[in-house]
Amino acid sequence: MPKSRKISPDDQNYGIFLDNLKTRIRQAQIKAALAINQELILLYWQIGREILQRQNEQGWGGKVVVRLAQDLKREFPDMKGFSRTNLMYMRAFADTYPDEQFIHQLGGQIPWKHNCILLDRVKSPQERIWYIQKTIANGWSRNILEMQIESGLYHRQGGAITNFERTLPPEHSDLSRQLLKDPYNFDFLTLQESAKERDLERGLLEHIRDFLIELGVGFAFLGSQYPIVVDEKEYRIDMLFYHTQLHCYVVIDLKMGEFEPEYSGKMNFYVEAVNNLLRQTIDSPTIGIVLCRSKRKTVVEYALGAVNNPIGVASYELQDNLPPDFQSRFPSVEQLEMEVEAAIADIKGETEA
């Protein structure tokens, strides 16, 4: 007797089928968007190269860009991106990256506005390529990219003092060292001089999104004042994370002052406890990070010298409190809003020109 067919699939099988389709559709959308973006940026590079060549070979002056912007806008009224300012960016883009291969390998992998920000804000070619690679890897928005450039991430990355080279396998040591910065930028916090560690912790929790962005990609927050019980006594970890790329727990201990040698012993205890109580066989060794207001290089190196668990020590910077007499020199919220509205109007006018 032939097997009867189901009128509709059961919920579990249908759910799996639907999820798979959603994933494939999203992947196709991303690929299509990347392809369109790369073609657009290649077009901009070609336009910039043509302008540059004619100015160099035929002596065309700067006014040709104004004329070109007007003619292209008239011919393609529904297309944005042909303002005088954007054409100047295209020229600068082609001048900065004369090799078309760069567009296919790096420049075409990020949005055009990201490229413009890098042209404006980053002068070193090596540093610019580093930010492009990080944007591709981490999916940074334009605002996040600007924030990372302004905070000097390129110079802060991998700057903490660690014992990772001695305590971690080679394949984990370099990546682990790169995930640490020095100093960390906590300018989203304002704390009084008398603030204590709990005030710092509370501030980071209130701005957890900003804190996670500053920590970098891969950090998953597990909790603050995380309890661990050793020999029937409870201890509390300031902040506990799991790093999804390194596949390990990350213990963070917060200090308001300068690093002291005893901090390494306390962190070593926490890391050892997490390794024994939380870590599974699939997890890599737990990493400890001591965040201090300041540190002395030799003191840290001596303190970590005999420690066998991977620990890093980094400093952080807070937003400085402004004296009351300085506060009156800054514009009010209403004035700032008026400035923003005026700037937006200017941009709209430039785009429509």
C-alpha positions in Angstrom: 0.0 0.0 0.0 1.5 3.4 -1.0 2.7 5.6 1.8 0.2 8.5 2.4 1.6 12.0 1.9 1.4 14.6 4.6 -0.7 17.6 3.8 1.8 19.9 5.6 5.2 19.2 7.2 5.6 19.1 11.0 6.6 22.3 12.7 10.2 21.2 13.5 11.1 20.1 9.9 9.4 23.1 8.4 11.2 25.5 10.8 14.6 24.0 9.8 13.7 24.3 6.1 12.6 27.9 6.6 15.7 28.9 8.5 18.0 27.4 5.9 16.1 29.3 3.2 16.4 32.6 5.2 20.1 32.1 5.6 20.7 31.4 1.9 18.6 34.5 0.9 20.5 36.7 3.3 23.8 35.4 2.0 22.7 36.1 -1.6 21.6 39.6 -0.6 25.0 40.3 1.0 26.8 39.0 -2.1 24.6 41.1 -4.4 25.2 44.2 -2.3 28.9 43.7 -2.2 29.0 43.2 -6.0 27.0 46.4 -6.5 29.2 48.3 -4.1 32.4 47.1 -5.8 31.1 48.1 -9.2 30.2 51.5 -7.9 33.5 52.1 -6.3 35.3 50.9 -9.4 33.3 53.4 -11.4 34.2 56.2 -9.0 37.9 55.2 -9.3 37.7 55.2 -13.1 36.1 58.6 -13.1 38.7 59.9 -10.7 41.5 58.5 -12.8 40.1 60.1 -16.0 39.9 63.5 -14.3 43.4 63.1 -12.9 44.9 62.0 -16.3 43.4 64.9 -18.2 44.4 67.5 -15.6 48.0 66.1 -15.7 48.3 65.6 -19.5 46.1 68.3 -20.9 46.4 71.0 -18.2 42.8 71.1 -17.2 42.2 73.3 -14.2 40.0 72.8 -11.1 37.0 74.4 -12.7 36.5 71.4 -15.0 35.3 69.5 -11.9 32.5 72.0 -11.3 31.4 71.9 -14.9 31.6 68.1 -14.9 29.4 67.9 -11.8 26.7 70.1 -13.4 26.7 68.1 -16.7 26.6 64.7 -15.0 23.8 65.8 -12.7 21.8 67.1 -15.6 22.3 63.8 -17.5 21.6 61.5 -14.6 19.2 63.5 -12.3 18.2 60.4 -10.4 21.7 59.4 -9.4 23.4 60.8 -6.4 27.2 61.1 -6.0 28.1 63.5 -8.8 28.5 66.6 -6.7 31.7 68.6 -7.0 32.9 67.4 -3.6 32.3 63.8 -4.5 34.1 64.1 -7.8 37.1 65.6 -5.9 37.0 62.5 -3.6 37.0 60.3 -6.7 40.1 62.2 -8.0 41.8 61.8 -4.6 40.8 58.2 -4.4 42.4 57.4 -7.8 45.5 59.4 -6.9 45.9 57.6 -3.6 45.3 54.1 -5.0 46.7 54.1 -8.6 46.5 50.3 -8.9 43.1 48.9 -9.9 43.8 45.7 -8.0 43.4 47.6 -4.8 39.7 48.2 -5.6 39.1 44.5 -6.2 41.0 43.4 -3.1 40.2 46.0 -0.5 38.7 49.4 -1.4 35.7 47.9 -3.2 34.9 45.7 -0.1 33.8 48.7 2.0 31.2 51.5 1.3 32.3 54.6 -0.5 31.8 56.9 2.5 34.1 54.7 4.5 36.8 55.2 1.9 36.2 59.0 2.0 36.6 59.0 5.8 39.9 57.2 5.5 41.1 59.6 2.8 40.3 62.5 5.1 41.4 61.1 8.4 44.3 58.7 7.9 47.4 59.7 6.0 49.6 56.6 6.5 49.0 54.0 3.7 49.8 51.1 6.0 47.4 52.4 8.7 44.7 53.0 6.1 44.9 49.4 4.8 44.7 48.2 8.4 41.5 50.1 9.0 40.0 48.7 5.8 40.9 45.2 6.8 39.4 45.7 10.2 36.2 47.2 8.7 35.8 44.2 6.4 36.4 41.7 9.3 34.2 43.4 11.9 31.5 45.0 9.7 32.1 48.5 11.2 29.5 51.1 10.4 30.7 54.6 9.3 30.3 55.9 12.8 32.2 53.1 14.4 35.0 53.5 11.9 35.2 57.2 12.7 35.2 56.4 16.4 38.0 53.9 16.1 40.2 56.2 14.0 39.6 59.1 16.5 40.5 56.9 19.4 43.8 55.8 17.7 42.9 52.1 17.6 45.7 51.3 15.2 48.3 52.5 17.7 46.6 51.0 20.7 46.0 47.5 19.4 48.2 44.9 21.0 49.9 47.4 23.3 49.2 45.8 26.6 51.9 44.0 28.6 51.2 40.3 28.7 52.9 36.9 29.4 50.9 35.3 26.5 54.0 34.3 24.5 55.2 32.1 27.4 51.8 30.8 28.7 49.8 30.2 25.5 50.3 27.9 22.5 51.8 29.8 19.6 48.6 29.7 17.5 46.7 31.5 20.3 49.5 33.8 21.6 49.5 36.3 18.7 45.7 36.5 18.3 45.3 36.9 22.1 47.9 39.6 22.3 46.2 41.5 19.5 42.8 41.5 21.2 44.3 43.6 24.0 44.7 47.4 23.6 46.6 50.0 25.6 45.2 52.3 26.7 41.5 51.4 26.5 39.4 54.5 25.7 36.5 54.9 28.1 35.7 58.5 27.1 32.0 57.6 27.4 32.4 57.6 31.2 32.7 60.6 33.5 33.9 59.6 37.0 34.9 61.8 40.0 38.4 61.6 41.4 37.1 59.9 44.5 35.4 57.1 42.4 36.0 53.5 43.4 36.2 50.3 41.4 32.5 49.6 41.8 31.8 53.1 40.4 33.9 52.2 37.3 32.2 48.8 37.0 28.7 50.4 37.3 29.6 53.0 34.6 30.8 50.3 32.2 27.6 48.3 32.8 25.5 51.3 32.1 27.4 51.8 28.8 27.8 48.1 28.1 27.3 48.6 24.3 30.1 51.2 24.2 32.3 48.9 26.4 31.8 45.9 24.1 32.7 48.0 21.1 35.9 49.2 22.7 36.8 45.7 23.8 36.4 44.5 20.2 34.7 41.9 18.2 34.1 38.4 19.8 33.5 39.4 23.4 30.3 38.0 24.9 29.3 39.4 28.3 28.5 36.8 30.9 28.0 38.9 34.0 29.4 41.3 36.6 30.4 40.4 40.1 30.3 36.8 38.8 30.3 34.4 41.8 32.7 31.5 42.0 32.9 29.2 45.0 36.3 27.8 46.0 36.6 25.6 49.1 33.1 26.7 50.3 34.0 30.4 50.1 32.4 32.7 47.5 34.6 35.0 45.4 33.3 37.5 42.9 34.8 38.4 39.5 34.4 42.0 38.4 33.4 41.1 34.9 33.4 37.8 33.0 33.3 37.4 29.2 33.6 34.6 26.7 35.5 35.2 23.5 33.8 33.5 20.6 36.9 33.6 18.3 39.4 32.4 20.8 36.9 30.1 22.4 37.9 31.0 25.9 36.7 32.7 29.1 38.1 36.2 29.7 38.3 37.5 33.3 38.5 41.3 33.7 39.5 42.9 37.0 39.0 46.7 37.3 41.3 49.0 39.3 41.0 52.7 39.7 44.7 53.4 40.5 48.1 52.3 39.4 49.0 48.6 38.9 50.3 46.9 42.0 52.2 43.6 42.0 49.6 41.8 44.1 47.0 42.3 41.4 48.7 39.6 39.3 48.3 37.1 42.2 44.6 37.8 42.6 44.0 37.5 38.8 46.0 34.3 38.7 43.6 32.9 41.3 40.6 33.9 39.3 41.9 32.4 36.1 42.8 29.2 37.8 39.4 29.0 39.4 37.5 29.6 36.1 39.7 27.0 34.4 38.7 24.4 37.0 35.1 25.4 37.6 33.8 26.7 34.3 36.1 25.7 31.4 35.1 22.7 29.3 37.4 20.4 27.3 36.5 22.3 24.1 37.6 25.7 25.6 41.0 27.2 25.3 42.9 28.4 28.4 41.2 31.3 30.3 42.7 34.7 29.9 42.9 37.4 32.6 43.0 41.2 31.9 43.8 43.7 34.7 42.6 47.2 33.7 44.3 49.9 35.7 44.3 53.7 35.5 48.1 53.5 35.0 51.0 51.0 35.1 54.8 50.9 35.2 56.2 48.5 32.6 59.0 46.9 34.7 56.6 46.4 37.7 54.1 44.6 35.5 56.8 42.5 33.8 58.2 41.4 37.2 54.7 40.7 38.5 53.8 38.5 35.6 57.2 36.8 35.4 56.4 33.8 37.6 52.7 33.5 36.7 51.8 30.5 34.6 48.3 31.5 33.6 47.9 34.0 30.6 47.4 37.5 32.0 47.6 40.9 30.4 47.7 44.3 32.0 46.4 47.4 30.3 45.6 51.0 31.2 42.5 53.0 30.4 41.6 56.6 29.9 38.4 58.3 31.1 36.7 61.4 30.0 38.1 64.3 32.0 35.7 66.3 34.1 35.4 69.9 33.0 35.8 72.7 35.6 32.5 74.6 36.1 34.0 77.8 34.5 34.8 75.9 31.3 31.3 74.5 30.9 29.8 77.9 30.0 32.2 78.1 27.1 30.5 75.2 25.3 27.3 75.6 23.2 24.0 74.6 24.5 22.0 71.6 23.2 19.7 74.0 21.3 22.8 75.6 19.6 24.2 72.3 18.7 20.8 71.2 17.2 20.8 74.4 15.1 24.4 73.7 13.9 23.5 70.2 12.9 20.4 71.3 11.0 22.5 73.9 9.2 25.1 71.3 8.3 22.5 68.9 7.0 21.0 71.7 4.8 24.4 72.4 3.4 25.0 68.7 2.6 21.6 68.4 0.9 22.3 71.5 -1.2 25.7 70.2 -2.2 24.3 66.8 -3.2 21.6 68.5 -5.3 24.1 70.8 -7.0 
